[in-house]
Amino acid sequence: MQFGAPDEDTPKITRDAEPENFFQTNLDKASAQEKMKDPLLLIVAAWIGFMAVASTVIILNGVN
């Protein structure tokens, strides 16, 4: 007997025996419209857009 080893009577977990949605979170199950309502997604998208516009303005103005 080894510490942490599974018992002989429990079946071994395989990809075939694992349910398809075993590792899904609530966000994975949400529709695309519900995912777009996430405030963190909106904040990150706004930040990336702001950085793109700001860097373009800085490059075009020639600020070193």
N, CA, C, O and CB atoms as a CASP TS submission, in Angstrom:
PFRMAT TS
TARGET T0000
AUTHOR 0000-0000-0000
METHOD Language model
MODEL 1
PARENT N/A
ATOM      1  N   MET     1       0.840  -1.169   0.000  1.00  0.00           N
ATOM      2  CA  MET     1       0.000   0.000   0.000  1.00  0.00           C
ATOM      3  C   MET     1       0.887   1.234   0.000  1.00  0.00           C
ATOM      4  O   MET     1       1.843   1.317   0.772  1.00  0.00           O
ATOM      5  CB  MET     1      -0.957  -0.003   1.209  1.00  0.00           C
ATOM      6  N   GLN     2       0.576   2.186  -0.857  1.00  0.00           N
ATOM      7  CA  GLN     2       1.357   3.396  -1.010  1.00  0.00           C
ATOM      8  C   GLN     2       0.509   4.594  -0.583  1.00  0.00           C
ATOM      9  O   GLN     2      -0.693   4.639  -0.845  1.00  0.00           O
ATOM     10  CB  GLN     2       1.852   3.555  -2.470  1.00  0.00           C
ATOM     11  N   PHE     3       1.140   5.550   0.069  1.00  0.00           N
ATOM     12  CA  PHE     3       0.413   6.743   0.511  1.00  0.00           C
ATOM     13  C   PHE     3      -0.042   7.560  -0.692  1.00  0.00           C
ATOM     14  O   PHE     3       0.761   7.855  -1.577  1.00  0.00           O
ATOM     15  CB  PHE     3       1.292   7.605   1.443  1.00  0.00           C
ATOM     16  N   GLY     4      -1.317   7.930  -0.734  1.00  0.00           N
ATOM     17  CA  GLY     4      -1.858   8.727  -1.826  1.00  0.00           C
ATOM     18  C   GLY     4      -2.272   7.921  -3.035  1.00  0.00           C
ATOM     19  O   GLY     4      -2.809   8.475  -3.995  1.00  0.00           O
ATOM     20  N   ALA     5      -2.035   6.638  -3.008  1.00  0.00           N
ATOM     21  CA  ALA     5      -2.416   5.806  -4.146  1.00  0.00           C
ATOM     22  C   ALA     5      -3.910   5.521  -4.080  1.00  0.00           C
ATOM     23  O   ALA     5      -4.459   5.359  -2.990  1.00  0.00           O
ATOM     24  CB  ALA     5      -1.604   4.481  -4.167  1.00  0.00           C
ATOM     25  N   PRO     6      -4.576   5.459  -5.233  1.00  0.00           N
ATOM     26  CA  PRO     6      -6.010   5.162  -5.212  1.00  0.00           C
ATOM     27  C   PRO     6      -6.270   3.727  -4.780  1.00  0.00           C
ATOM     28  O   PRO     6      -5.429   2.842  -4.933  1.00  0.00           O
ATOM     29  CB  PRO     6      -6.627   5.411  -6.589  1.00  0.00           C
ATOM     30  N   ASP     7      -7.448   3.534  -4.242  1.00  0.00           N
ATOM     31  CA  ASP     7      -7.826   2.180  -3.847  1.00  0.00           C
ATOM     32  C   ASP     7      -7.988   1.309  -5.087  1.00  0.00           C
ATOM     33  O   ASP     7      -8.192   1.805  -6.196  1.00  0.00           O
ATOM     34  CB  ASP     7      -9.132   2.191  -3.017  1.00  0.00           C
ATOM     35  N   GLU     8      -7.892   0.008  -4.873  1.00  0.00           N
ATOM     36  CA  GLU     8      -8.014  -0.920  -5.996  1.00  0.00           C
ATOM     37  C   GLU     8      -9.441  -0.973  -6.534  1.00  0.00           C
ATOM     38  O   GLU     8      -9.645  -1.278  -7.709  1.00  0.00           O
ATOM     39  CB  GLU     8      -7.567  -2.313  -5.575  1.00  0.00           C
ATOM     40  N   ASP     9     -10.437  -0.678  -5.685  1.00  0.00           N
ATOM     41  CA  ASP     9     -11.828  -0.810  -6.112  1.00  0.00           C
ATOM     42  C   ASP     9     -12.362   0.440  -6.812  1.00  0.00           C
ATOM     43  O   ASP     9     -13.428   0.375  -7.424  1.00  0.00           O
ATOM     44  CB  ASP     9     -12.695  -1.127  -4.921  1.00  0.00           C
ATOM     45  N   THR    10     -11.652   1.590  -6.744  1.00  0.00           N
ATOM     46  CA  THR    10     -12.116   2.782  -7.444  1.00  0.00           C
ATOM     47  C   THR    10     -11.625   2.751  -8.889  1.00  0.00           C
ATOM     48  O   THR    10     -10.474   2.397  -9.147  1.00  0.00           O
ATOM     49  CB  THR    10     -11.627   4.067  -6.727  1.00  0.00           C
ATOM     50  N   PRO    11     -12.493   3.119  -9.830  1.00  0.00           N
ATOM     51  CA  PRO    11     -12.060   3.091 -11.234  1.00  0.00           C
ATOM     52  C   PRO    11     -11.073   4.205 -11.539  1.00  0.00           C
ATOM     53  O   PRO    11     -11.102   5.266 -10.916  1.00  0.00           O
ATOM     54  CB  PRO    11     -13.265   3.203 -12.164  1.00  0.00           C
ATOM     55  N   LYS    12     -10.208   3.953 -12.496  1.00  0.00           N
ATOM     56  CA  LYS    12      -9.213   4.921 -12.901  1.00  0.00           C
ATOM     57  C   LYS    12      -9.886   5.987 -13.773  1.00  0.00           C
ATOM     58  O   LYS    12     -10.719   5.658 -14.617  1.00  0.00           O
ATOM     59  CB  LYS    12      -8.044   4.230 -13.656  1.00  0.00           C
ATOM     60  N   ILE    13      -9.532   7.252 -13.575  1.00  0.00           N
ATOM     61  CA  ILE    13     -10.118   8.334 -14.359  1.00  0.00           C
ATOM     62  C   ILE    13      -9.409   8.399 -15.708  1.00  0.00           C
ATOM     63  O   ILE    13      -8.184   8.493 -15.782  1.00  0.00           O
ATOM     64  CB  ILE    13     -10.013   9.698 -13.606  1.00  0.00           C
ATOM     65  N   THR    14     -10.205   8.346 -16.766  1.00  0.00           N
ATOM     66  CA  THR    14      -9.677   8.471 -18.119  1.00  0.00           C
ATOM     67  C   THR    14     -10.427   9.589 -18.830  1.00  0.00           C
ATOM     68  O   THR    14     -11.425  10.098 -18.320  1.00  0.00           O
ATOM     69  CB  THR    14      -9.802   7.126 -18.901  1.00  0.00           C
ATOM     70  N   ARG    15      -9.947   9.967 -20.002  1.00  0.00           N
ATOM     71  CA  ARG    15     -10.637  10.995 -20.785  1.00  0.00           C
ATOM     72  C   ARG    15     -12.017  10.521 -21.217  1.00  0.00           C
ATOM     73  O   ARG    15     -12.949  11.320 -21.303  1.00  0.00           O
ATOM     74  CB  ARG    15      -9.809  11.379 -22.013  1.00  0.00           C
ATOM     75  N   ASP    16     -12.152   9.250 -21.485  1.00  0.00           N
ATOM     76  CA  ASP    16     -13.441   8.725 -21.931  1.00  0.00           C
ATOM     77  C   ASP    16     -14.458   8.708 -20.790  1.00  0.00           C
ATOM     78  O   ASP    16     -15.650   8.911 -21.019  1.00  0.00           O
ATOM     79  CB  ASP    16     -13.270   7.315 -22.503  1.00  0.00           C
ATOM     80  N   ALA    17     -13.992   8.467 -19.566  1.00  0.00           N
ATOM     81  CA  ALA    17     -14.900   8.369 -18.428  1.00  0.00           C
ATOM     82  C   ALA    17     -15.241   9.740 -17.842  1.00  0.00           C
ATOM     83  O   ALA    17     -16.183   9.858 -17.058  1.00  0.00           O
ATOM     84  CB  ALA    17     -14.288   7.489 -17.354  1.00  0.00           C
ATOM     85  N   GLU    18     -14.485  10.779 -18.214  1.00  0.00           N
ATOM     86  CA  GLU    18     -14.705  12.109 -17.665  1.00  0.00           C
ATOM     87  C   GLU    18     -15.852  12.799 -18.404  1.00  0.00           C
ATOM     88  O   GLU    18     -15.902  12.756 -19.633  1.00  0.00           O
ATOM     89  CB  GLU    18     -13.417  12.953 -17.754  1.00  0.00           C
ATOM     90  N   PRO    19     -16.761  13.425 -17.687  1.00  0.00           N
ATOM     91  CA  PRO    19     -17.841  14.144 -18.358  1.00  0.00           C
ATOM     92  C   PRO    19     -17.303  15.333 -19.152  1.00  0.00           C
ATOM     93  O   PRO    19     -16.285  15.921 -18.784  1.00  0.00           O
ATOM     94  CB  PRO    19     -18.877  14.620 -17.337  1.00  0.00           C
ATOM     95  N   GLU    20     -17.984  15.682 -20.234  1.00  0.00           N
ATOM     96  CA  GLU    20     -17.515  16.751 -21.120  1.00  0.00           C
ATOM     97  C   GLU    20     -17.506  18.107 -20.422  1.00  0.00           C
ATOM     98  O   GLU    20     -16.609  18.914 -20.667  1.00  0.00           O
ATOM     99  CB  GLU    20     -18.388  16.820 -22.367  1.00  0.00           C
ATOM    100  N   ASN    21     -18.469  18.371 -19.572  1.00  0.00           N
ATOM    101  CA  ASN    21     -18.571  19.674 -18.932  1.00  0.00           C
ATOM    102  C   ASN    21     -18.044  19.668 -17.502  1.00  0.00           C
ATOM    103  O   ASN    21     -18.483  20.486 -16.694  1.00  0.00           O
ATOM    104  CB  ASN    21     -20.002  20.135 -18.942  1.00  0.00           C
ATOM    105  N   PHE    22     -17.141  18.796 -17.169  1.00  0.00           N
ATOM    106  CA  PHE    22     -16.661  18.662 -15.797  1.00  0.00           C
ATOM    107  C   PHE    22     -15.900  19.905 -15.338  1.00  0.00           C
ATOM    108  O   PHE    22     -16.064  20.344 -14.200  1.00  0.00           O
ATOM    109  CB  PHE    22     -15.771  17.434 -15.672  1.00  0.00           C
ATOM    110  N   PHE    23     -15.077  20.469 -16.206  1.00  0.00           N
ATOM    111  CA  PHE    23     -14.231  21.593 -15.825  1.00  0.00           C
ATOM    112  C   PHE    23     -14.799  22.930 -16.272  1.00  0.00           C
ATOM    113  O   PHE    23     -14.071  23.922 -16.261  1.00  0.00           O
ATOM    114  CB  PHE    23     -12.854  21.415 -16.400  1.00  0.00           C
ATOM    115  N   GLN    24     -16.077  23.004 -16.667  1.00  0.00           N
ATOM    116  CA  GLN    24     -16.672  24.258 -17.100  1.00  0.00           C
ATOM    117  C   GLN    24     -17.053  25.121 -15.899  1.00  0.00           C
ATOM    118  O   GLN    24     -17.546  24.624 -14.886  1.00  0.00           O
ATOM    119  CB  GLN    24     -17.900  23.993 -17.976  1.00  0.00           C
ATOM    120  N   THR    25     -16.812  26.415 -16.038  1.00  0.00           N
ATOM    121  CA  THR    25     -17.226  27.363 -15.012  1.00  0.00           C
ATOM    122  C   THR    25     -18.549  27.992 -15.424  1.00  0.00           C
ATOM    123  O   THR    25     -19.052  27.738 -16.519  1.00  0.00           O
ATOM    124  CB  THR    25     -16.143  28.451 -14.786  1.00  0.00           C
ATOM    125  N   ASN    26     -19.103  28.806 -14.550  1.00  0.00           N
ATOM    126  CA  ASN    26     -20.348  29.489 -14.885  1.00  0.00           C
ATOM    127  C   ASN    26     -20.160  30.444 -16.055  1.00  0.00           C
ATOM    128  O   ASN    26     -21.080  30.619 -16.854  1.00  0.00           O
ATOM    129  CB  ASN    26     -20.876  30.247 -13.674  1.00  0.00           C
ATOM    130  N   LEU    27     -18.982  31.070 -16.175  1.00  0.00           N
ATOM    131  CA  LEU    27     -18.715  31.975 -17.285  1.00  0.00           C
ATOM    132  C   LEU    27     -18.625  31.207 -18.598  1.00  0.00           C
ATOM    133  O   LEU    27     -19.035  31.720 -19.639  1.00  0.00           O
ATOM    134  CB  LEU    27     -17.423  32.758 -17.038  1.00  0.00           C
ATOM    135  N   ASP    28     -18.094  29.982 -18.566  1.00  0.00           N
ATOM    136  CA  ASP    28     -18.046  29.164 -19.775  1.00  0.00           C
ATOM    137  C   ASP    28     -19.441  28.800 -20.261  1.00  0.00           C
ATOM    138  O   ASP    28     -19.670  28.679 -21.464  1.00  0.00           O
ATOM    139  CB  ASP    28     -17.239  27.899 -19.523  1.00  0.00           C
ATOM    140  N   LYS    29     -20.363  28.627 -19.341  1.00  0.00           N
ATOM    141  CA  LYS    29     -21.726  28.243 -19.701  1.00  0.00           C
ATOM    142  C   LYS    29     -22.568  29.428 -20.156  1.00  0.00           C
ATOM    143  O   LYS    29     -23.640  29.235 -20.730  1.00  0.00           O
ATOM    144  CB  LYS    29     -22.395  27.569 -18.529  1.00  0.00           C
ATOM    145  N   ALA    30     -22.096  30.665 -19.908  1.00  0.00           N
ATOM    146  CA  ALA    30     -22.865  31.863 -20.246  1.00  0.00           C
ATOM    147  C   ALA    30     -22.850  32.104 -21.749  1.00  0.00           C
ATOM    148  O   ALA    30     -21.935  31.681 -22.455  1.00  0.00           O
ATOM    149  CB  ALA    30     -22.308  33.089 -19.508  1.00  0.00           C
ATOM    150  N   SER    31     -23.884  32.791 -22.221  1.00  0.00           N
ATOM    151  CA  SER    31     -23.950  33.127 -23.638  1.00  0.00           C
ATOM    152  C   SER    31     -22.984  34.276 -23.937  1.00  0.00           C
ATOM    153  O   SER    31     -22.423  34.882 -23.023  1.00  0.00           O
ATOM    154  CB  SER    31     -25.399  33.504 -24.048  1.00  0.00           C
ATOM    155  N   ALA    32     -22.801  34.564 -25.212  1.00  0.00           N
ATOM    156  CA  ALA    32     -21.877  35.622 -25.608  1.00  0.00           C
ATOM    157  C   ALA    32     -22.358  36.982 -25.117  1.00  0.00           C
ATOM    158  O   ALA    32     -21.542  37.827 -24.751  1.00  0.00           O
ATOM    159  CB  ALA    32     -21.708  35.640 -27.127  1.00  0.00           C
ATOM    160  N   GLN    33     -23.663  37.205 -25.104  1.00  0.00           N
ATOM    161  CA  GLN    33     -24.194  38.477 -24.631  1.00  0.00           C
ATOM    162  C   GLN    33     -23.947  38.663 -23.138  1.00  0.00           C
ATOM    163  O   GLN    33     -23.661  39.772 -22.688  1.00  0.00           O
ATOM    164  CB  GLN    33     -25.686  38.569 -24.929  1.00  0.00           C
ATOM    165  N   GLU    34     -24.057  37.587 -22.373  1.00  0.00           N
ATOM    166  CA  GLU    34     -23.795  37.671 -20.935  1.00  0.00           C
ATOM    167  C   GLU    34     -22.314  37.897 -20.654  1.00  0.00           C
ATOM    168  O   GLU    34     -21.963  38.569 -19.684  1.00  0.00           O
ATOM    169  CB  GLU    34     -24.270  36.397 -20.232  1.00  0.00           C
ATOM    170  N   LYS    35     -21.445  37.344 -21.495  1.00  0.00           N
ATOM    171  CA  LYS    35     -20.013  37.540 -21.306  1.00  0.00           C
ATOM    172  C   LYS    35     -19.616  38.982 -21.574  1.00  0.00           C
ATOM    173  O   LYS    35     -18.699  39.502 -20.938  1.00  0.00           O
ATOM    174  CB  LYS    35     -19.224  36.604 -22.212  1.00  0.00           C
ATOM    175  N   MET    36     -20.305  39.640 -22.522  1.00  0.00           N
ATOM    176  CA  MET    36     -19.981  41.026 -22.848  1.00  0.00           C
ATOM    177  C   MET    36     -20.398  41.997 -21.745  1.00  0.00           C
ATOM    178  O   MET    36     -19.948  43.143 -21.738  1.00  0.00           O
ATOM    179  CB  MET    36     -20.646  41.418 -24.150  1.00  0.00           C
ATOM    180  N   LYS    37     -21.240  41.566 -20.822  1.00  0.00           N
ATOM    181  CA  LYS    37     -21.680  42.417 -19.720  1.00  0.00           C
ATOM    182  C   LYS    37     -20.702  42.401 -18.548  1.00  0.00           C
ATOM    183  O   LYS    37     -20.898  43.116 -17.565  1.00  0.00           O
ATOM    184  CB  LYS    37     -23.050  41.980 -19.247  1.00  0.00           C
ATOM    185  N   ASP    38     -19.669  41.604 -18.647  1.00  0.00           N
ATOM    186  CA  ASP    38     -18.685  41.509 -17.572  1.00  0.00           C
ATOM    187  C   ASP    38     -17.908  42.823 -17.479  1.00  0.00           C
ATOM    188  O   ASP    38     -17.301  43.235 -18.467  1.00  0.00           O
ATOM    189  CB  ASP    38     -17.718  40.312 -17.808  1.00  0.00           C
ATOM    190  N   PRO    39     -17.906  43.494 -16.326  1.00  0.00           N
ATOM    191  CA  PRO    39     -17.230  44.788 -16.227  1.00  0.00           C
ATOM    192  C   PRO    39     -15.718  44.701 -16.430  1.00  0.00           C
ATOM    193  O   PRO    39     -15.114  45.642 -16.945  1.00  0.00           O
ATOM    194  CB  PRO    39     -17.515  45.404 -14.885  1.00  0.00           C
ATOM    195  N   LEU    40     -15.110  43.614 -16.045  1.00  0.00           N
ATOM    196  CA  LEU    40     -13.670  43.482 -16.234  1.00  0.00           C
ATOM    197  C   LEU    40     -13.317  43.448 -17.715  1.00  0.00           C
ATOM    198  O   LEU    40     -12.313  44.029 -18.126  1.00  0.00           O
ATOM    199  CB  LEU    40     -13.152  42.221 -15.538  1.00  0.00           C
ATOM    200  N   LEU    41     -14.119  42.783 -18.506  1.00  0.00           N
ATOM    201  CA  LEU    41     -13.891  42.738 -19.945  1.00  0.00           C
ATOM    202  C   LEU    41     -13.990  44.140 -20.542  1.00  0.00           C
ATOM    203  O   LEU    41     -13.176  44.517 -21.385  1.00  0.00           O
ATOM    204  CB  LEU    41     -14.899  41.792 -20.624  1.00  0.00           C
ATOM    205  N   LEU    42     -14.973  44.902 -20.112  1.00  0.00           N
ATOM    206  CA  LEU    42     -15.142  46.260 -20.636  1.00  0.00           C
ATOM    207  C   LEU    42     -13.980  47.155 -20.226  1.00  0.00           C
ATOM    208  O   LEU    42     -13.519  47.973 -21.022  1.00  0.00           O
ATOM    209  CB  LEU    42     -16.462  46.862 -20.149  1.00  0.00           C
ATOM    210  N   ILE    43     -13.508  47.009 -19.003  1.00  0.00           N
ATOM    211  CA  ILE    43     -12.377  47.821 -18.529  1.00  0.00           C
ATOM    212  C   ILE    43     -11.112  47.489 -19.315  1.00  0.00           C
ATOM    213  O   ILE    43     -10.384  48.393 -19.724  1.00  0.00           O
ATOM    214  CB  ILE    43     -12.139  47.595 -17.020  1.00  0.00           C
ATOM    215  N   VAL    44     -10.847  46.216 -19.525  1.00  0.00           N
ATOM    216  CA  VAL    44      -9.646  45.802 -20.262  1.00  0.00           C
ATOM    217  C   VAL    44      -9.725  46.259 -21.710  1.00  0.00           C
ATOM    218  O   VAL    44      -8.733  46.743 -22.258  1.00  0.00           O
ATOM    219  CB  VAL    44      -9.466  44.273 -20.199  1.00  0.00           C
ATOM    220  N   ALA    45     -10.890  46.115 -22.342  1.00  0.00           N
ATOM    221  CA  ALA    45     -11.046  46.544 -23.735  1.00  0.00           C
ATOM    222  C   ALA    45     -10.857  48.058 -23.847  1.00  0.00           C
ATOM    223  O   ALA    45     -10.218  48.529 -24.788  1.00  0.00           O
ATOM    224  CB  ALA    45     -12.437  46.133 -24.280  1.00  0.00           C
ATOM    225  N   ALA    46     -11.402  48.821 -22.906  1.00  0.00           N
ATOM    226  CA  ALA    46     -11.237  50.274 -22.926  1.00  0.00           C
ATOM    227  C   ALA    46      -9.776  50.656 -22.712  1.00  0.00           C
ATOM    228  O   ALA    46      -9.280  51.586 -23.348  1.00  0.00           O
ATOM    229  CB  ALA    46     -12.119  50.930 -21.854  1.00  0.00           C
ATOM    230  N   TRP    47      -9.090  49.954 -21.830  1.00  0.00           N
ATOM    231  CA  TRP    47      -7.675  50.251 -21.553  1.00  0.00           C
ATOM    232  C   TRP    47      -6.818  49.965 -22.785  1.00  0.00           C
ATOM    233  O   TRP    47      -5.937  50.757 -23.120  1.00  0.00           O
ATOM    234  CB  TRP    47      -7.167  49.421 -20.346  1.00  0.00           C
ATOM    235  N   ILE    48      -7.061  48.859 -23.453  1.00  0.00           N
ATOM    236  CA  ILE    48      -6.294  48.531 -24.660  1.00  0.00           C
ATOM    237  C   ILE    48      -6.564  49.561 -25.747  1.00  0.00           C
ATOM    238  O   ILE    48      -5.640  49.990 -26.439  1.00  0.00           O
ATOM    239  CB  ILE    48      -6.644  47.111 -25.167  1.00  0.00           C
ATOM    240  N   GLY    49      -7.819  49.961 -25.904  1.00  0.00           N
ATOM    241  CA  GLY    49      -8.149  50.990 -26.888  1.00  0.00           C
ATOM    242  C   GLY    49      -7.497  52.322 -26.564  1.00  0.00           C
ATOM    243  O   GLY    49      -6.971  52.990 -27.454  1.00  0.00           O
ATOM    244  N   PHE    50      -7.527  52.708 -25.308  1.00  0.00           N
ATOM    245  CA  PHE    50      -6.892  53.957 -24.887  1.00  0.00           C
ATOM    246  C   PHE    50      -5.391  53.928 -25.144  1.00  0.00           C
ATOM    247  O   PHE    50      -4.827  54.904 -25.638  1.00  0.00           O
ATOM    248  CB  PHE    50      -7.162  54.218 -23.407  1.00  0.00           C
ATOM    249  N   MET    51      -4.749  52.827 -24.816  1.00  0.00           N
ATOM    250  CA  MET    51      -3.302  52.727 -25.022  1.00  0.00           C
ATOM    251  C   MET    51      -2.947  52.770 -26.509  1.00  0.00           C
ATOM    252  O   MET    51      -1.926  53.346 -26.885  1.00  0.00           O
ATOM    253  CB  MET    51      -2.765  51.436 -24.393  1.00  0.00           C
ATOM    254  N   ALA    52      -3.781  52.165 -27.352  1.00  0.00           N
ATOM    255  CA  ALA    52      -3.525  52.193 -28.794  1.00  0.00           C
ATOM    256  C   ALA    52      -3.644  53.614 -29.332  1.00  0.00           C
ATOM    257  O   ALA    52      -2.804  54.055 -30.116  1.00  0.00           O
ATOM    258  CB  ALA    52      -4.501  51.261 -29.537  1.00  0.00           C
ATOM    259  N   VAL    53      -4.684  54.333 -28.914  1.00  0.00           N
ATOM    260  CA  VAL    53      -4.870  55.715 -29.375  1.00  0.00           C
ATOM    261  C   VAL    53      -3.762  56.607 -28.830  1.00  0.00           C
ATOM    262  O   VAL    53      -3.209  57.425 -29.565  1.00  0.00           O
ATOM    263  CB  VAL    53      -6.253  56.257 -28.943  1.00  0.00           C
ATOM    264  N   ALA    54      -3.436  56.459 -27.559  1.00  0.00           N
ATOM    265  CA  ALA    54      -2.397  57.290 -26.945  1.00  0.00           C
ATOM    266  C   ALA    54      -1.040  57.053 -27.598  1.00  0.00           C
ATOM    267  O   ALA    54      -0.311  58.009 -27.863  1.00  0.00           O
ATOM    268  CB  ALA    54      -2.310  57.009 -25.443  1.00  0.00           C
ATOM    269  N   SER    55      -0.693  55.813 -27.857  1.00  0.00           N
ATOM    270  CA  SER    55       0.602  55.523 -28.469  1.00  0.00           C
ATOM    271  C   SER    55       0.638  56.033 -29.908  1.00  0.00           C
ATOM    272  O   SER    55       1.686  56.488 -30.366  1.00  0.00           O
ATOM    273  CB  SER    55       0.893  54.009 -28.430  1.00  0.00           C
ATOM    274  N   THR    56      -0.482  55.967 -30.630  1.00  0.00           N
ATOM    275  CA  THR    56      -0.528  56.491 -31.990  1.00  0.00           C
ATOM    276  C   THR    56      -0.336  57.996 -31.989  1.00  0.00           C
ATOM    277  O   THR    56       0.390  58.531 -32.827  1.00  0.00           O
ATOM    278  CB  THR    56      -1.852  56.127 -32.664  1.00  0.00           C
ATOM    279  N   VAL    57      -0.982  58.686 -31.052  1.00  0.00           N
ATOM    280  CA  VAL    57      -0.824  60.141 -30.959  1.00  0.00           C
ATOM    281  C   VAL    57       0.610  60.508 -30.607  1.00  0.00           C
ATOM    282  O   VAL    57       1.161  61.454 -31.169  1.00  0.00           O
ATOM    283  CB  VAL    57      -1.789  60.725 -29.913  1.00  0.00           C
ATOM    284  N   ILE    58       1.208  59.790 -29.708  1.00  0.00           N
ATOM    285  CA  ILE    58       2.591  60.080 -29.305  1.00  0.00           C
ATOM    286  C   ILE    58       3.543  59.844 -30.461  1.00  0.00           C
ATOM    287  O   ILE    58       4.453  60.642 -30.685  1.00  0.00           O
ATOM    288  CB  ILE    58       3.001  59.217 -28.099  1.00  0.00           C
ATOM    289  N   ILE    59       3.351  58.767 -31.195  1.00  0.00           N
ATOM    290  CA  ILE    59       4.237  58.464 -32.323  1.00  0.00           C
ATOM    291  C   ILE    59       4.075  59.500 -33.433  1.00  0.00           C
ATOM    292  O   ILE    59       5.063  59.952 -34.012  1.00  0.00           O
ATOM    293  CB  ILE    59       3.951  57.052 -32.870  1.00  0.00           C
ATOM    294  N   LEU    60       2.830  59.875 -33.730  1.00  0.00           N
ATOM    295  CA  LEU    60       2.593  60.839 -34.811  1.00  0.00           C
ATOM    296  C   LEU    60       3.057  62.248 -34.453  1.00  0.00           C
ATOM    297  O   LEU    60       3.406  63.021 -35.345  1.00  0.00           O
ATOM    298  CB  LEU    60       1.120  60.867 -35.163  1.00  0.00           C
ATOM    299  N   ASN    61       3.069  62.592 -33.183  1.00  0.00           N
ATOM    300  CA  ASN    61       3.541  63.894 -32.767  1.00  0.00           C
ATOM    301  C   ASN    61       5.056  63.949 -32.638  1.00  0.00           C
ATOM    302  O   ASN    61       5.625  65.036 -32.532  1.00  0.00           O
ATOM    303  CB  ASN    61       2.906  64.273 -31.466  1.00  0.00           C
ATOM    304  N   GLY    62       5.705  62.822 -32.645  1.00  0.00           N
ATOM    305  CA  GLY    62       7.151  62.801 -32.574  1.00  0.00           C
ATOM    306  C   GLY    62       7.701  63.082 -31.199  1.00  0.00           C
ATOM    307  O   GLY    62       8.830  63.559 -31.083  1.00  0.00           O
ATOM    308  N   VAL    63       6.953  62.807 -30.153  1.00  0.00           N
ATOM    309  CA  VAL    63       7.428  63.026 -28.799  1.00  0.00           C
ATOM    310  C   VAL    63       8.415  61.923 -28.445  1.00  0.00           C
ATOM    311  O   VAL    63       8.116  60.739 -28.600  1.00  0.00           O
ATOM    312  CB  VAL    63       6.248  63.066 -27.789  1.00  0.00           C
ATOM    313  N   ASN    64       9.583  62.314 -27.973  1.00  0.00           N
ATOM    314  CA  ASN    64      10.595  61.316 -27.626  1.00  0.00           C
ATOM    315  C   ASN    64      10.583  61.022 -26.165  1.00  0.00           C
ATOM    316  O   ASN    64      11.372  60.203 -25.694  1.00  0.00           O
ATOM    317  CB  ASN    64      11.966  61.774 -28.039  1.00  0.00           C
TER
END
